Amino acid sequence: MKVKPEKPNRNFVPVSIADSLKTINNKFLYKYGKLDFTIHSKWADIVGKFFVNHSEPQKITSVANSVNDSGETIYDRYLHVNVSPAAALEFQHFQDKIIEKINSYFGYKAIKGVKIYQHFQQKRNTQEVKKNLNLITREKNKSEIKKSTPNLSNKNLEESIVNLGLSITNEE
């Protein structure tokens, strides 16, 4: 009779996928994290109407600055921005205010500096939609919409239906 060799005991412990990918996710979160996303999404609020047409944030780089007492490396983050040549000088003048706005939004010193690259930026159409100032036409449309809706006892509902109808007629 043949004796089967004994299988070695398992040295592995079952681990959930989330736990095994935690270190990888942390590296990606740091590299493409909340900081990049927030700056890109809030860029118009940070720089204002003029610079949103002439600039675009590109990336954030981290440069090792020093090591603290516990042995962790402290990084300084720099924001790289493409600015059209016509607005580059003015952007450079306001870069301290832009850094201050970003850091005040996050509540800590998220960005240490801005690196400006002169690169032509196509002008974006960010003009706000002008409201219809012709009150006579507005009142006429409002009365037509009220006539077409049934009599409702709930005034809030009636008002919201009229406003919906006015917004639809303004889009056409």
C-alpha positions as CSV (number, residue, x, y, z in Angstrom):
1,M,0.0,0.0,0.0
2,K,1.3,3.4,-1.0
3,V,1.4,6.1,1.6
4,K,0.5,9.6,0.3
5,P,2.9,12.3,1.3
6,E,1.4,14.7,3.8
7,K,0.4,18.0,2.4
8,P,2.0,21.0,4.1
9,N,-0.3,23.1,6.3
10,R,-1.5,26.2,4.8
11,N,0.4,29.3,5.7
12,F,-2.2,31.6,4.1
13,V,-5.1,33.2,5.8
14,P,-8.1,34.1,3.7
15,V,-8.3,37.8,3.2
16,S,-11.0,39.9,1.6
17,I,-10.2,41.5,-1.7
18,A,-10.7,45.0,-0.2
19,D,-8.1,44.3,2.4
20,S,-5.6,42.9,-0.1
21,L,-6.0,45.9,-2.4
22,K,-6.0,48.5,0.3
23,T,-2.3,49.5,-0.2
24,I,-2.8,49.7,-4.0
25,N,-5.9,51.8,-3.6
26,N,-4.2,54.2,-1.2
27,K,-1.3,54.8,-3.7
28,F,-3.8,55.5,-6.5
29,L,-5.9,57.7,-4.2
30,Y,-2.9,59.7,-3.4
31,K,-1.7,60.0,-7.0
32,Y,-5.1,60.8,-8.5
33,G,-6.9,61.8,-5.3
34,K,-9.5,64.1,-4.0
35,L,-7.2,67.0,-4.4
36,D,-7.0,66.8,-8.2
37,F,-10.7,66.1,-8.6
38,T,-11.7,69.0,-6.4
39,I,-9.4,71.5,-8.0
40,H,-10.6,70.5,-11.5
41,S,-14.3,70.6,-10.5
42,K,-14.1,73.9,-8.6
43,W,-11.7,75.7,-11.0
44,A,-14.2,78.3,-12.1
45,D,-14.9,79.2,-8.4
46,I,-11.2,79.3,-7.6
47,V,-10.0,81.5,-10.4
48,G,-13.0,83.5,-11.4
49,K,-14.8,84.2,-14.7
50,F,-11.8,85.7,-16.5
51,F,-9.2,83.1,-15.8
52,V,-11.5,80.1,-16.3
53,N,-11.5,81.1,-20.0
54,H,-7.7,81.5,-20.2
55,S,-6.4,78.7,-17.9
56,E,-6.7,75.0,-17.1
57,P,-5.2,73.0,-14.3
58,Q,-3.1,70.1,-15.6
59,K,-1.7,68.1,-12.7
60,I,-0.3,68.2,-9.2
61,T,3.2,67.0,-8.5
62,S,4.7,66.2,-5.1
63,V,8.3,67.0,-4.3
64,A,9.9,65.6,-1.1
65,N,10.8,68.4,1.2
66,S,11.9,66.9,4.5
67,V,11.5,64.0,6.9
68,N,9.6,64.4,10.2
69,D,10.5,62.8,13.6
70,S,8.6,59.6,12.9
71,G,10.5,59.0,9.6
72,E,7.8,60.0,7.3
73,T,8.6,62.1,4.2
74,I,6.9,65.4,4.0
75,Y,5.9,66.4,0.4
76,D,5.3,69.9,-1.1
77,R,2.6,69.9,-3.8
78,Y,2.8,72.1,-6.8
79,L,-0.1,72.8,-9.2
80,H,0.7,72.9,-12.9
81,V,-1.5,75.2,-14.9
82,N,-1.7,75.9,-18.6
83,V,-2.4,79.6,-19.2
84,S,-2.9,81.4,-22.5
85,P,0.0,83.8,-23.2
86,A,-2.3,86.8,-23.1
87,A,-3.3,86.2,-19.5
88,A,-0.1,84.6,-18.2
89,L,1.3,87.8,-16.6
90,E,-1.9,88.6,-14.9
91,F,-2.3,85.0,-13.7
92,Q,1.2,85.2,-12.2
93,H,0.2,88.3,-10.4
94,F,-2.8,86.6,-8.8
95,Q,-1.2,83.2,-8.2
96,D,-0.8,83.9,-4.4
97,K,-4.6,84.6,-4.1
98,I,-5.3,81.4,-6.1
99,I,-3.1,79.3,-3.8
100,E,-4.8,81.0,-0.8
101,K,-8.3,80.1,-2.1
102,I,-7.3,76.5,-2.7
103,N,-5.7,76.1,0.7
104,S,-8.6,77.8,2.5
105,Y,-11.0,75.4,0.8
106,F,-9.2,72.4,2.0
107,G,-8.4,73.8,5.4
108,Y,-4.7,73.0,5.3
109,K,-1.7,73.8,3.1
110,A,-2.7,71.5,0.2
111,I,-0.7,73.4,-2.5
112,K,2.6,75.2,-1.9
113,G,3.0,76.8,-5.4
114,V,1.8,77.1,-8.9
115,K,3.9,76.4,-12.0
116,I,2.6,78.3,-15.0
117,Y,3.0,77.0,-18.5
118,Q,2.1,79.3,-21.4
119,H,-0.1,77.3,-23.7
120,F,-2.9,78.5,-25.9
121,Q,-6.3,77.8,-24.3
122,Q,-9.4,77.9,-26.4
123,K,-12.0,80.3,-25.0
124,R,-14.9,78.4,-23.4
125,N,-18.4,79.6,-23.7
126,T,-19.3,80.2,-20.1
127,Q,-21.7,83.1,-20.5
128,E,-24.7,82.8,-18.3
129,V,-28.1,82.4,-19.9
130,K,-29.8,85.8,-19.8
131,K,-33.3,85.8,-18.4
132,N,-36.2,87.0,-20.4
133,L,-36.6,90.6,-19.4
134,N,-39.8,91.2,-21.4
135,L,-42.3,91.1,-18.6
136,I,-45.3,91.5,-20.9
137,T,-44.5,88.3,-22.7
138,R,-43.8,86.5,-19.4
139,E,-47.2,87.5,-18.0
140,K,-48.9,86.5,-21.2
141,N,-47.3,83.0,-21.2
142,K,-48.1,82.7,-17.5
143,S,-51.8,83.4,-18.0
144,E,-51.9,80.9,-21.0
145,I,-50.3,78.2,-18.8
146,K,-52.7,78.8,-15.9
147,K,-55.7,78.5,-18.4
148,S,-54.3,75.1,-19.7
149,T,-53.8,73.6,-16.2
150,P,-56.8,72.3,-14.2
151,N,-57.8,74.2,-11.1
152,L,-55.7,72.9,-8.2
153,S,-56.4,73.4,-4.6
154,N,-52.7,73.2,-3.7
155,K,-51.2,76.6,-4.5
156,N,-47.6,75.4,-4.3
157,L,-48.3,72.7,-6.8
158,E,-50.0,75.1,-9.2
159,E,-47.1,77.6,-8.9
160,S,-44.5,74.9,-9.6
161,I,-46.5,73.7,-12.7
162,V,-46.7,77.3,-14.0
163,N,-42.9,77.7,-13.4
164,L,-42.2,74.5,-15.2
165,G,-44.3,75.6,-18.2
166,L,-42.5,79.0,-18.2
167,S,-39.1,77.3,-18.3
168,I,-40.2,75.0,-21.1
169,T,-41.5,78.0,-23.2
170,N,-38.2,79.9,-22.6
171,E,-36.1,77.0,-23.9
172,E,-38.0,76.9,-27.2
